[in-house]
Amino acid sequence: MAKSAVASLSLIIIFFCMMFFFPFLSIAISQCNGPCQTLDDCSGQLICINGKCNDDPDVGTHICTGGGGGSIPSPGSNCQPSGSLTCDQNSYPTYTCSPPVTSSTEAKLTNNDFSKGGDGGGPSECDEQYHDNSEKVVALSTGWYNGGSRCGKMVKITANNGNSVMAKVVDECDSMRGCDEEHAYQPPCGNNIVDGSDAVWNALGLDKNIGIVDVTWSMA
């Protein structure tokens, strides 16, 4: 009887210990795409959608998707948002950095009209000139633009269909500022954007109406 009583007491103690500690284990805060069960499991303005922390569509945040069609940096890139910019009641992360450049850097290709009056806003930052849509030119996210160090240089862009194209860097896809006349009232770019002209999309055999596609790029 004594052994039975001790065993029962031990089970009771274990039960209460589990009841006490488990609530504290459940309050771990998850970032973008992290696991969650309730709203309290997600950091900041993120909400729990289908078991993962993500942007709240009702609030209109773009913490996980980035601005300008971009996305959050890949794991291990050590590139985190430097702040945020609110435009039309939507919040967009801003970046001073981009993922490291490699021989096959993953990026999001977007479309830009570099001509006067186009959706690129003002003239290209590298040469203060507008560029015709027939020119193979691109703008790079702020981190990759690197203060203009890549101005005039050629990059090789490769699409998932196997097609590649050489294009010249003429502008910055601003990851810090936006939503003003200079930026054609567009939000800040993500930190992993290659913003290509119509000629770039055509050379890759891509439909610009898709809006955004996965590509890789490298210095030529």
C-alpha positions, -999 to 999 in steps of 0.1 A, spaced: 0 0 0 29 23 8 45 18 -26 11 24 -43 6 56 -24 41 69 -33 35 61 -70 1 79 -70 17 109 -53 45 110 -79 20 110 -107 1 139 -91 33 159 -88 42 152 -124 8 162 -136 9 196 -117 44 202 -130 32 197 -166 2 220 -160 25 247 -146 53 246 -172 35 239 -205 17 273 -207 51 290 -206 64 268 -234 35 278 -256 42 315 -256 72 313 -279 69 341 -305 71 330 -341 82 352 -370 71 350 -407 61 314 -417 68 302 -381 45 277 -365 16 289 -345 -17 279 -330 -32 312 -318 -27 349 -326 -5 352 -295 21 329 -310 30 354 -338 51 385 -333 40 421 -340 12 425 -365 15 389 -379 -15 366 -375 -18 328 -375 -31 315 -408 -32 277 -414 -7 270 -387 19 296 -399 25 333 -389 18 356 -419 7 391 -429 -28 401 -418 -48 408 -450 -73 429 -432 -45 452 -419 -26 452 -452 9 446 -438 36 433 -461 61 422 -434 64 387 -448 61 395 -485 80 427 -488 72 457 -509 74 460 -547 67 423 -551 96 413 -531 100 389 -502 117 385 -469 154 376 -471 163 339 -473 174 322 -441 211 328 -434 213 360 -454 214 381 -422 195 409 -440 167 421 -418 143 451 -422 158 484 -411 124 499 -406 90 503 -422 72 528 -444 34 534 -443 17 542 -476 -21 544 -480 -25 527 -446 -3 498 -457 30 491 -439 60 480 -459 94 469 -446 124 489 -457 159 475 -463 194 488 -466 207 454 -474 201 425 -498 210 388 -497 247 381 -507 255 381 -544 267 347 -556 273 330 -590 235 323 -590 217 348 -568 181 341 -563 158 370 -570 124 382 -580 121 397 -615 96 425 -618 88 448 -647 96 485 -650 90 511 -676 122 532 -677 109 556 -703 98 592 -695 64 591 -680 67 554 -672 61 537 -639 98 541 -630 92 576 -619 122 599 -624 152 593 -647 175 564 -640 198 571 -611 230 559 -627 230 582 -657 201 606 -650 186 594 -683 154 577 -694 156 545 -713 135 531 -741 116 498 -734 136 482 -762 168 485 -741 179 456 -719 183 475 -686 175 467 -650 173 483 -616 186 464 -585 174 465 -549 192 490 -527 216 465 -512 226 450 -546 227 485 -561 253 491 -535 255 529 -537 258 529 -574 289 506 -575 272 484 -601 260 512 -624 267 505 -660 278 470 -653 263 440 -670 244 412 -652 233 379 -664 197 369 -656 184 334 -660 148 323 -659 134 290 -648 126 282 -685 164 281 -691 166 313 -710 192 339 -701 198 375 -710 225 401 -704 213 435 -691 228 467 -680 223 482 -645 210 517 -648 190 523 -617 182 515 -581 150 497 -571 147 517 -539 142 495 -508 142 524 -484 118 550 -499 87 551 -521 51 562 -523 61 596 -537 63 613 -571 100 604 -575 90 567 -572 58 569 -592 39 565 -559 49 529 -557 59 512 -523 95 504 -515 111 475 -534 118 442 -516 154 435 -509 157 408 -536 144 426 -567 157 427 -603 134 452 -620 137 446 -657 126 465 -688 102 450 -714 132 440 -735 146 419 -706 113 401 -702 109 395 -739 145 381 -742 137 357 -713 105 346 -731 84 357 -702 50 374 -701 54 407 -682 17 405 -672 26 378 -648 41 406 -627 68 388 -608 88 356 -614 116 337 -598 150 342 -615 187 340 -607 213 366 -616 251 371 -614 276 397 -625 286 391 -661 
